[in-house]
């Protein structure tokens, strides 16, 4: 009997990835003007989290969260958005990396079924 173990892999801002590998098929259903505004908002959200000192975590099922420690007290943000499922969720990841944030993948597989990194 074999068991699957999630492994944690760290994605640094300098690591080259294709954000397209995290895109949801549902984005095609969004009206172009709504998608443009929503995309900009999600990129800004990711950038703000990185600039505030958060580290992003992507669970094995694709939901992301962010955690900041080392301050006066720890702070966490939990999202119900799943990469590869919810529209524009990958834009949070894109903004986060653009702003220099560090991302931890905990056994997550992208839309091609490949374990990230």
VOTOR-445828 format. One record per atom (N, C-alpha, C): atom name; z, x, y; residue number from 1. Coordinates in steps of 0.1 Angstrom, whole numbers, plus 5000, padded with zeros to 4 digits. Each point is the difference from the previous one (the first is absolute). Example, Ala and Ser with C-alpha at 12.3 -4.5 7.8 and 13.67 -1.06 7.14 Angstrom:
2
<bafi atom="N" up="5078" east="5132" north="4943" nr="1"/>
<bafi atom="CA" up="5000" east="4991" north="5012" nr="1"/>
<bafi atom="C" up="5000" east="5009" north="5012" nr="1"/>
<bafi atom="N" up="4993" east="4996" north="5011" nr="2"/>
<bafi atom="CA" up="5000" east="5009" north="5011" nr="2"/>
<bafi atom="C" up="5008" east="4992" north="5011" nr="2"/>
This chain:
117
<bafi atom="N" up="5000" east="5008" north="4988" nr="1"/>
<bafi atom="CA" up="5000" east="4992" north="5012" nr="1"/>
<bafi atom="C" up="5000" east="5009" north="5012" nr="1"/>
<bafi atom="N" up="4991" east="4997" north="5009" nr="2"/>
<bafi atom="CA" up="5000" east="5008" north="5013" nr="2"/>
<bafi atom="C" up="5004" east="4991" north="5011" nr="2"/>
<bafi atom="N" up="5006" east="5006" north="5010" nr="3"/>
<bafi atom="CA" up="5005" east="4993" north="5012" nr="3"/>
<bafi atom="C" up="4993" east="5006" north="5012" nr="3"/>
<bafi atom="N" up="4997" east="4992" north="5010" nr="4"/>
<bafi atom="CA" up="4994" east="5004" north="5012" nr="4"/>
<bafi atom="C" up="5011" east="5003" north="5010" nr="4"/>
<bafi atom="N" up="4999" east="5012" north="5006" nr="5"/>
<bafi atom="CA" up="5010" east="5004" north="5010" nr="5"/>
<bafi atom="C" up="4993" east="5002" north="5013" nr="5"/>
<bafi atom="N" up="5006" east="4994" north="5011" nr="6"/>
<bafi atom="CA" up="4994" east="5002" north="5013" nr="6"/>
<bafi atom="C" up="5003" east="5014" north="5005" nr="6"/>
<bafi atom="N" up="4991" east="5007" north="5005" nr="7"/>
<bafi atom="CA" up="5002" east="5013" north="5006" nr="7"/>
<bafi atom="C" up="4998" east="4998" north="5015" nr="7"/>
<bafi atom="N" up="5009" east="5008" north="5007" nr="8"/>
<bafi atom="CA" up="4999" east="5000" north="5015" nr="8"/>
<bafi atom="C" up="4991" east="5011" north="5004" nr="8"/>
<bafi atom="N" up="4990" east="4997" north="5008" nr="9"/>
<bafi atom="CA" up="4991" east="5009" north="5006" nr="9"/>
<bafi atom="C" up="5001" east="4999" north="5015" nr="9"/>
<bafi atom="N" up="5000" east="5011" north="5007" nr="10"/>
<bafi atom="CA" up="5001" east="5000" north="5015" nr="10"/>
<bafi atom="C" up="4986" east="5002" north="5006" nr="10"/>
<bafi atom="N" up="4996" east="4991" north="5009" nr="11"/>
<bafi atom="CA" up="4988" east="5001" north="5007" nr="11"/>
<bafi atom="C" up="5003" east="5005" north="5015" nr="11"/>
<bafi atom="N" up="4996" east="5012" north="5003" nr="12"/>
<bafi atom="CA" up="5002" east="5006" north="5013" nr="12"/>
<bafi atom="C" up="4988" east="4996" north="5009" nr="12"/>
<bafi atom="N" up="5002" east="5000" north="5013" nr="13"/>
<bafi atom="CA" up="4989" east="4996" north="5009" nr="13"/>
<bafi atom="C" up="4988" east="5009" north="4999" nr="13"/>
<bafi atom="N" up="5001" east="5012" north="4994" nr="14"/>
<bafi atom="CA" up="4989" east="5009" north="4999" nr="14"/>
<bafi atom="C" up="4992" east="4997" north="4987" nr="14"/>
<bafi atom="N" up="5006" east="4992" north="4991" nr="15"/>
<bafi atom="CA" up="4993" east="4997" north="4987" nr="15"/>
<bafi atom="C" up="4988" east="4991" north="5003" nr="15"/>
<bafi atom="N" up="4989" east="5003" north="4995" nr="16"/>
<bafi atom="CA" up="4987" east="4992" north="5002" nr="16"/>
<bafi atom="C" up="5000" east="4988" north="4990" nr="16"/>
<bafi atom="N" up="5000" east="4988" north="5005" nr="17"/>
<bafi atom="CA" up="4999" east="4989" north="4991" nr="17"/>
<bafi atom="C" up="4989" east="4990" north="5007" nr="17"/>
<bafi atom="N" up="4996" east="4991" north="4992" nr="18"/>
<bafi atom="CA" up="4991" east="4990" north="5005" nr="18"/>
<bafi atom="C" up="5008" east="4987" north="5002" nr="18"/>
<bafi atom="N" up="5002" east="4996" north="5012" nr="19"/>
<bafi atom="CA" up="5007" east="4987" north="5003" nr="19"/>
<bafi atom="C" up="4993" east="4988" north="4993" nr="19"/>
<bafi atom="N" up="4986" east="5002" north="4998" nr="20"/>
<bafi atom="CA" up="4993" east="4989" north="4994" nr="20"/>
<bafi atom="C" up="5005" east="4997" north="4986" nr="20"/>
<bafi atom="N" up="5006" east="5010" north="4993" nr="21"/>
<bafi atom="CA" up="5006" east="4998" north="4987" nr="21"/>
<bafi atom="C" up="5012" east="4991" north="5000" nr="21"/>
<bafi atom="N" up="5005" east="4996" north="5011" nr="22"/>
<bafi atom="CA" up="5012" east="4992" north="5002" nr="22"/>
<bafi atom="C" up="4996" east="4986" north="5006" nr="22"/>
<bafi atom="N" up="4988" east="4998" north="5003" nr="23"/>
<bafi atom="CA" up="4995" east="4988" north="5007" nr="23"/>
<bafi atom="C" up="5000" east="4988" north="4990" nr="23"/>
<bafi atom="N" up="5003" east="4988" north="5006" nr="24"/>
<bafi atom="CA" up="5000" east="4988" north="4993" nr="24"/>
<bafi atom="C" up="4987" east="4993" north="5000" nr="24"/>
<bafi atom="N" up="4996" east="4994" north="4989" nr="25"/>
<bafi atom="CA" up="4987" east="4992" north="5000" nr="25"/>
<bafi atom="C" up="5001" east="4988" north="5009" nr="25"/>
<bafi atom="N" up="5012" east="4996" north="5003" nr="26"/>
<bafi atom="CA" up="5001" east="4988" north="5009" nr="26"/>
<bafi atom="C" up="4997" east="5002" north="5014" nr="26"/>
<bafi atom="N" up="4999" east="5013" north="5004" nr="27"/>
<bafi atom="CA" up="4996" east="5003" north="5014" nr="27"/>
<bafi atom="C" up="4986" east="4994" north="5004" nr="27"/>
<bafi atom="N" up="4992" east="4999" north="4990" nr="28"/>
<bafi atom="CA" up="4986" east="4995" north="5002" nr="28"/>
<bafi atom="C" up="5001" east="4985" north="5005" nr="28"/>
<bafi atom="N" up="5010" east="4994" north="4998" nr="29"/>
<bafi atom="CA" up="5002" east="4985" north="5003" nr="29"/>
<bafi atom="C" up="5004" east="4999" north="5015" nr="29"/>
<bafi atom="N" up="5005" east="5010" north="5006" nr="30"/>
<bafi atom="CA" up="5005" east="4999" north="5014" nr="30"/>
<bafi atom="C" up="4989" east="4999" north="5010" nr="30"/>
<bafi atom="N" up="5002" east="4992" north="5010" nr="31"/>
<bafi atom="CA" up="4990" east="5000" north="5011" nr="31"/>
<bafi atom="C" up="5000" east="5013" north="5007" nr="31"/>
<bafi atom="N" up="4988" east="5006" north="5004" nr="32"/>
<bafi atom="CA" up="5000" east="5013" north="5006" nr="32"/>
<bafi atom="C" up="5009" east="5002" north="5012" nr="32"/>
<bafi atom="N" up="5001" east="4990" north="5009" nr="33"/>
<bafi atom="CA" up="5008" east="5002" north="5012" nr="33"/>
<bafi atom="C" up="5015" east="5000" north="4996" nr="33"/>
<bafi atom="N" up="5004" east="4992" north="4991" nr="34"/>
<bafi atom="CA" up="5014" east="5000" north="4995" nr="34"/>
<bafi atom="C" up="5003" east="5013" north="4993" nr="34"/>
<bafi atom="N" up="4991" east="5005" north="4992" nr="35"/>
<bafi atom="CA" up="5002" east="5012" north="4992" nr="35"/>
<bafi atom="C" up="5002" east="5012" north="5010" nr="35"/>
<bafi atom="N" up="4992" east="5000" north="5010" nr="36"/>
<bafi atom="CA" up="5001" east="5011" north="5010" nr="36"/>
<bafi atom="C" up="5014" east="5001" north="5007" nr="36"/>
<bafi atom="N" up="5005" east="4988" north="5004" nr="37"/>
<bafi atom="CA" up="5013" east="5000" north="5006" nr="37"/>
<bafi atom="C" up="5011" east="5003" north="4990" nr="37"/>
<bafi atom="N" up="4999" east="4994" north="4988" nr="38"/>
<bafi atom="CA" up="5010" east="5002" north="4990" nr="38"/>
<bafi atom="C" up="5001" east="5015" north="4995" nr="38"/>
<bafi atom="N" up="4988" east="5006" north="4999" nr="39"/>
<bafi atom="CA" up="4999" east="5014" north="4996" nr="39"/>
<bafi atom="C" up="5007" east="5009" north="5010" nr="39"/>
<bafi atom="N" up="4997" east="4998" north="5013" nr="40"/>
<bafi atom="CA" up="5006" east="5008" north="5011" nr="40"/>
<bafi atom="C" up="5015" east="4998" north="4999" nr="40"/>
<bafi atom="N" up="5005" east="4988" north="4998" nr="41"/>
<bafi atom="CA" up="5015" east="4998" north="4999" nr="41"/>
<bafi atom="C" up="5006" east="5008" north="4989" nr="41"/>
<bafi atom="N" up="4993" east="4999" north="4988" nr="42"/>
<bafi atom="CA" up="5006" east="5007" north="4988" nr="42"/>
<bafi atom="C" up="5000" east="5015" north="5002" nr="42"/>
<bafi atom="N" up="4989" east="5006" north="5005" nr="43"/>
<bafi atom="CA" up="5000" east="5014" north="5003" nr="43"/>
<bafi atom="C" up="5011" east="5004" north="5009" nr="43"/>
<bafi atom="N" up="5002" east="4993" north="5011" nr="44"/>
<bafi atom="CA" up="5011" east="5003" north="5009" nr="44"/>
<bafi atom="C" up="5013" east="4999" north="4994" nr="44"/>
<bafi atom="N" up="5002" east="4990" north="4991" nr="45"/>
<bafi atom="CA" up="5013" east="4998" north="4992" nr="45"/>
<bafi atom="C" up="5003" east="5013" north="4992" nr="45"/>
<bafi atom="N" up="4990" east="5005" north="4993" nr="46"/>
<bafi atom="CA" up="5001" east="5012" north="4992" nr="46"/>
<bafi atom="C" up="5003" east="5012" north="5009" nr="46"/>
<bafi atom="N" up="4993" east="5001" north="5011" nr="47"/>
<bafi atom="CA" up="5003" east="5012" north="5009" nr="47"/>
<bafi atom="C" up="5014" east="4999" north="5006" nr="47"/>
<bafi atom="N" up="5004" east="4989" north="5003" nr="48"/>
<bafi atom="CA" up="5014" east="4998" north="5006" nr="48"/>
<bafi atom="C" up="5011" east="5004" north="4990" nr="48"/>
<bafi atom="N" up="4998" east="4996" north="4988" nr="49"/>
<bafi atom="CA" up="5010" east="5003" north="4989" nr="49"/>
<bafi atom="C" up="5001" east="5015" north="4998" nr="49"/>
<bafi atom="N" up="4988" east="5007" north="5000" nr="50"/>
<bafi atom="CA" up="5000" east="5015" north="4998" nr="50"/>
<bafi atom="C" up="5006" east="5007" north="5012" nr="50"/>
<bafi atom="N" up="4997" east="4995" north="5012" nr="51"/>
<bafi atom="CA" up="5006" east="5006" north="5012" nr="51"/>
<bafi atom="C" up="5015" east="4998" north="5001" nr="51"/>
<bafi atom="N" up="5005" east="4989" north="4994" nr="52"/>
<bafi atom="CA" up="5014" east="4998" north="5001" nr="52"/>
<bafi atom="C" up="5008" east="5007" north="4989" nr="52"/>
<bafi atom="N" up="4993" east="5008" north="4992" nr="53"/>
<bafi atom="CA" up="5006" east="5008" north="4990" nr="53"/>
<bafi atom="C" up="5002" east="4994" north="4986" nr="53"/>
<bafi atom="N" up="4992" east="4990" north="4997" nr="54"/>
<bafi atom="CA" up="5001" east="4993" north="4987" nr="54"/>
<bafi atom="C" up="4992" east="5008" north="4990" nr="54"/>
<bafi atom="N" up="5003" east="4999" north="4987" nr="55"/>
<bafi atom="CA" up="4992" east="5005" north="4989" nr="55"/>
<bafi atom="C" up="4996" east="4987" north="4993" nr="55"/>
<bafi atom="N" up="4987" east="4999" north="4996" nr="56"/>
<bafi atom="CA" up="4995" east="4989" north="4993" nr="56"/>
<bafi atom="C" up="5001" east="5002" north="4985" nr="56"/>
<bafi atom="N" up="5003" east="4989" north="4993" nr="57"/>
<bafi atom="CA" up="5000" east="5000" north="4986" nr="57"/>
<bafi atom="C" up="4991" east="4989" north="4995" nr="57"/>
<bafi atom="N" up="4992" east="5003" north="4990" nr="58"/>
<bafi atom="CA" up="4991" east="4990" north="4994" nr="58"/>
<bafi atom="C" up="5004" east="4999" north="4985" nr="58"/>
<bafi atom="N" up="5005" east="4988" north="4997" nr="59"/>
<bafi atom="CA" up="5005" east="4997" north="4986" nr="59"/>
<bafi atom="C" up="4989" east="5000" north="4990" nr="59"/>
<bafi atom="N" up="5004" east="4999" north="4987" nr="60"/>
<bafi atom="CA" up="4990" east="5000" north="4989" nr="60"/>
<bafi atom="C" up="4991" east="4987" north="5001" nr="60"/>
<bafi atom="N" up="5005" east="4989" north="5006" nr="61"/>
<bafi atom="CA" up="4992" east="4988" north="5002" nr="61"/>
<bafi atom="C" up="4992" east="5000" north="5013" nr="61"/>
<bafi atom="N" up="5001" east="5010" north="5008" nr="62"/>
<bafi atom="CA" up="4992" east="5000" north="5012" nr="62"/>
<bafi atom="C" up="5007" east="4996" north="5013" nr="62"/>
<bafi atom="N" up="5012" east="4994" north="4999" nr="63"/>
<bafi atom="CA" up="5007" east="4996" north="5012" nr="63"/>
<bafi atom="C" up="5005" east="5013" north="5007" nr="63"/>
<bafi atom="N" up="5000" east="4999" north="5014" nr="64"/>
<bafi atom="CA" up="5005" east="5012" north="5007" nr="64"/>
<bafi atom="C" up="5013" east="4997" north="5007" nr="64"/>
<bafi atom="N" up="5008" east="5010" north="5002" nr="65"/>
<bafi atom="CA" up="5012" east="4999" north="5008" nr="65"/>
<bafi atom="C" up="5001" east="5013" north="5008" nr="65"/>
<bafi atom="N" up="5009" east="5000" north="5009" nr="66"/>
<bafi atom="CA" up="5002" east="5012" north="5008" nr="66"/>
<bafi atom="C" up="5015" east="5003" north="5002" nr="66"/>
<bafi atom="N" up="5004" east="5013" north="5000" nr="67"/>
<bafi atom="CA" up="5014" east="5003" north="5000" nr="67"/>
<bafi atom="C" up="5002" east="5012" north="5010" nr="67"/>
<bafi atom="N" up="5011" east="4999" north="5008" nr="68"/>
<bafi atom="CA" up="5003" east="5010" north="5009" nr="68"/>
<bafi atom="C" up="5015" east="5004" north="4998" nr="68"/>
<bafi atom="N" up="5002" east="5013" north="4998" nr="69"/>
<bafi atom="CA" up="5014" east="5004" north="4998" nr="69"/>
<bafi atom="C" up="5002" east="5013" north="5008" nr="69"/>
<bafi atom="N" up="5012" east="5004" north="5001" nr="70"/>
<bafi atom="CA" up="5004" east="5012" north="5008" nr="70"/>
<bafi atom="C" up="5003" east="4996" north="5014" nr="70"/>
<bafi atom="N" up="4999" east="4988" north="5003" nr="71"/>
<bafi atom="CA" up="5004" east="4995" north="5014" nr="71"/>
<bafi atom="C" up="5015" east="4996" north="4999" nr="71"/>
<bafi atom="N" up="5005" east="4993" north="5009" nr="72"/>
<bafi atom="CA" up="5014" east="4995" north="5000" nr="72"/>
<bafi atom="C" up="5002" east="4992" north="4988" nr="72"/>
<bafi atom="N" up="4990" east="4992" north="4996" nr="73"/>
<bafi atom="CA" up="5001" east="4992" north="4987" nr="73"/>
<bafi atom="C" up="4986" east="4998" north="4995" nr="73"/>
<bafi atom="N" up="5000" east="4998" north="4987" nr="74"/>
<bafi atom="CA" up="4987" east="4998" north="4993" nr="74"/>
<bafi atom="C" up="4994" east="4987" north="5005" nr="74"/>
<bafi atom="N" up="4987" east="4999" north="4999" nr="75"/>
<bafi atom="CA" up="4992" east="4988" north="5004" nr="75"/>
<bafi atom="C" up="4989" east="4998" north="4990" nr="75"/>
<bafi atom="N" up="4998" east="4988" north="4996" nr="76"/>
<bafi atom="CA" up="4989" east="4997" north="4990" nr="76"/>
<bafi atom="C" up="4992" east="4988" north="5004" nr="76"/>
<bafi atom="N" up="4987" east="5000" north="4998" nr="77"/>
<bafi atom="CA" up="4991" east="4989" north="5002" nr="77"/>
<bafi atom="C" up="4994" east="4997" north="4987" nr="77"/>
<bafi atom="N" up="5000" east="4987" north="4996" nr="78"/>
<bafi atom="CA" up="4993" east="4996" north="4987" nr="78"/>
<bafi atom="C" up="4989" east="4991" north="5003" nr="78"/>
<bafi atom="N" up="4989" east="5002" north="4994" nr="79"/>
<bafi atom="CA" up="4988" east="4992" north="5003" nr="79"/>
<bafi atom="C" up="4997" east="4992" north="4987" nr="79"/>
<bafi atom="N" up="4994" east="4989" north="5001" nr="80"/>
<bafi atom="CA" up="4995" east="4993" north="4988" nr="80"/>
<bafi atom="C" up="4985" east="5002" north="4999" nr="80"/>
<bafi atom="N" up="4994" east="5008" north="5009" nr="81"/>
<bafi atom="CA" up="4986" east="5003" north="5000" nr="81"/>
<bafi atom="C" up="4997" east="5010" north="4989" nr="81"/>
<bafi atom="N" up="4989" east="4997" north="4992" nr="82"/>
<bafi atom="CA" up="4996" east="5009" north="4990" nr="82"/>
<bafi atom="C" up="4987" east="5006" north="5003" nr="82"/>
<bafi atom="N" up="4999" east="5014" north="4999" nr="83"/>
<bafi atom="CA" up="4988" east="5007" north="5002" nr="83"/>
<bafi atom="C" up="4990" east="4995" north="4989" nr="83"/>
<bafi atom="N" up="4988" east="4998" north="5005" nr="84"/>
<bafi atom="CA" up="4989" east="4995" north="4990" nr="84"/>
<bafi atom="C" up="5000" east="4985" north="4998" nr="84"/>
<bafi atom="N" up="5010" east="4993" north="5006" nr="85"/>
<bafi atom="CA" up="5000" east="4986" north="4998" nr="85"/>
<bafi atom="C" up="5001" east="4993" north="5014" nr="85"/>
<bafi atom="N" up="5009" east="5003" north="5008" nr="86"/>
<bafi atom="CA" up="5001" east="4993" north="5013" nr="86"/>
<bafi atom="C" up="4991" east="5006" north="5010" nr="86"/>
<bafi atom="N" up="4993" east="4992" north="5008" nr="87"/>
<bafi atom="CA" up="4990" east="5005" north="5010" nr="87"/>
<bafi atom="C" up="5007" east="5009" north="5010" nr="87"/>
<bafi atom="N" up="4993" east="5011" north="5002" nr="88"/>
<bafi atom="CA" up="5003" east="5010" north="5010" nr="88"/>
<bafi atom="C" up="5013" east="5008" north="4997" nr="88"/>
<bafi atom="N" up="5006" east="4998" north="4988" nr="89"/>
<bafi atom="CA" up="5013" east="5007" north="4997" nr="89"/>
<bafi atom="C" up="4997" east="5015" north="5000" nr="89"/>
<bafi atom="N" up="4988" east="5004" north="4996" nr="90"/>
<bafi atom="CA" up="4997" east="5015" north="5000" nr="90"/>
<bafi atom="C" up="4999" east="5006" north="5014" nr="90"/>
<bafi atom="N" up="4999" east="4991" north="5010" nr="91"/>
<bafi atom="CA" up="4999" east="5005" north="5014" nr="91"/>
<bafi atom="C" up="5014" east="5005" north="5004" nr="91"/>
<bafi atom="N" up="5011" east="4994" north="4995" nr="92"/>
<bafi atom="CA" up="5013" east="5005" north="5002" nr="92"/>
<bafi atom="C" up="5001" east="5015" north="4995" nr="92"/>
<bafi atom="N" up="4995" east="5002" north="4988" nr="93"/>
<bafi atom="CA" up="5000" east="5013" north="4994" nr="93"/>
<bafi atom="C" up="4992" east="5010" north="5008" nr="93"/>
<bafi atom="N" up="4988" east="4995" north="5004" nr="94"/>
<bafi atom="CA" up="4991" east="5008" north="5009" nr="94"/>
<bafi atom="C" up="5007" east="5005" north="5013" nr="94"/>
<bafi atom="N" up="5006" east="4990" north="5007" nr="95"/>
<bafi atom="CA" up="5007" east="5004" north="5012" nr="95"/>
<bafi atom="C" up="5012" east="5009" north="4998" nr="95"/>
<bafi atom="N" up="5007" east="4998" north="4989" nr="96"/>
<bafi atom="CA" up="5011" east="5008" north="4997" nr="96"/>
<bafi atom="C" up="4996" east="5014" north="4998" nr="96"/>
<bafi atom="N" up="4990" east="5002" north="4992" nr="97"/>
<bafi atom="CA" up="4995" east="5014" north="4997" nr="97"/>
<bafi atom="C" up="4994" east="5006" north="5013" nr="97"/>
<bafi atom="N" up="4993" east="4992" north="5008" nr="98"/>
<bafi atom="CA" up="4994" east="5006" north="5012" nr="98"/>
<bafi atom="C" up="5011" east="5005" north="5009" nr="98"/>
<bafi atom="N" up="5011" east="4994" north="5001" nr="99"/>
<bafi atom="CA" up="5011" east="5004" north="5008" nr="99"/>
<bafi atom="C" up="5009" east="5011" north="4994" nr="99"/>
<bafi atom="N" up="4996" east="5004" north="4988" nr="100"/>
<bafi atom="CA" up="5008" east="5012" north="4994" nr="100"/>
<bafi atom="C" up="5011" east="4996" north="4991" nr="100"/>
<bafi atom="N" up="5000" east="4987" north="4995" nr="101"/>
<bafi atom="CA" up="5010" east="4996" north="4991" nr="101"/>
<bafi atom="C" up="4998" east="5005" north="4986" nr="101"/>
<bafi atom="N" up="5011" east="5000" north="4992" nr="102"/>
<bafi atom="CA" up="5000" east="5004" north="4986" nr="102"/>
<bafi atom="C" up="5001" east="4988" north="4991" nr="102"/>
<bafi atom="N" up="4992" east="4999" north="4990" nr="103"/>
<bafi atom="CA" up="4999" east="4988" north="4991" nr="103"/>
<bafi atom="C" up="5004" east="5004" north="4986" nr="103"/>
<bafi atom="N" up="5009" east="4993" north="4993" nr="104"/>
<bafi atom="CA" up="5003" east="5002" north="4987" nr="104"/>
<bafi atom="C" up="4994" east="4989" north="4991" nr="104"/>
<bafi atom="N" up="4993" east="5004" north="4990" nr="105"/>
<bafi atom="CA" up="4994" east="4990" north="4991" nr="105"/>
<bafi atom="C" up="5008" east="5001" north="4987" nr="105"/>
<bafi atom="N" up="5005" east="4988" north="4996" nr="106"/>
<bafi atom="CA" up="5008" east="4999" north="4988" nr="106"/>
<bafi atom="C" up="4992" east="4994" north="4988" nr="106"/>
<bafi atom="N" up="4990" east="5007" north="4995" nr="107"/>
<bafi atom="CA" up="4992" east="4996" north="4989" nr="107"/>
<bafi atom="C" up="4990" east="4989" north="5003" nr="107"/>
<bafi atom="N" up="4997" east="4999" north="5013" nr="108"/>
<bafi atom="CA" up="4990" east="4990" north="5005" nr="108"/>
<bafi atom="C" up="4986" east="5004" north="4995" nr="108"/>
<bafi atom="N" up="4992" east="4990" north="4996" nr="109"/>
<bafi atom="CA" up="4986" east="5001" north="4996" nr="109"/>
<bafi atom="C" up="4991" east="4994" north="5011" nr="109"/>
<bafi atom="N" up="4990" east="5006" north="5005" nr="110"/>
<bafi atom="CA" up="4991" east="4994" north="5010" nr="110"/>
<bafi atom="C" up="4991" east="4990" north="4994" nr="110"/>
<bafi atom="N" up="4991" east="4995" north="5008" nr="111"/>
<bafi atom="CA" up="4991" east="4989" north="4995" nr="111"/>
<bafi atom="C" up="4991" east="5004" north="4989" nr="111"/>
<bafi atom="N" up="4999" east="5013" north="4997" nr="112"/>
<bafi atom="CA" up="4991" east="5005" north="4989" nr="112"/>
<bafi atom="C" up="5009" east="5002" north="4988" nr="112"/>
<bafi atom="N" up="5013" east="4997" north="5000" nr="113"/>
<bafi atom="CA" up="5009" east="5002" north="4989" nr="113"/>
<bafi atom="C" up="5004" east="5015" north="4998" nr="113"/>
<bafi atom="N" up="4998" east="5008" north="5010" nr="114"/>
<bafi atom="CA" up="5004" east="5014" north="5000" nr="114"/>
<bafi atom="C" up="5014" east="5002" north="5006" nr="114"/>
<bafi atom="N" up="5008" east="5007" north="4993" nr="115"/>
<bafi atom="CA" up="5013" east="5004" north="5006" nr="115"/>
<bafi atom="C" up="4998" east="5008" north="5012" nr="115"/>
<bafi atom="N" up="5006" east="4997" north="5012" nr="116"/>
<bafi atom="CA" up="4997" east="5007" north="5012" nr="116"/>
<bafi atom="C" up="5006" east="5014" north="4999" nr="116"/>
<bafi atom="N" up="4991" east="5009" north="5003" nr="117"/>
<bafi atom="CA" up="5003" east="5015" north="4999" nr="117"/>
<bafi atom="C" up="5004" east="5004" north="4986" nr="117"/>
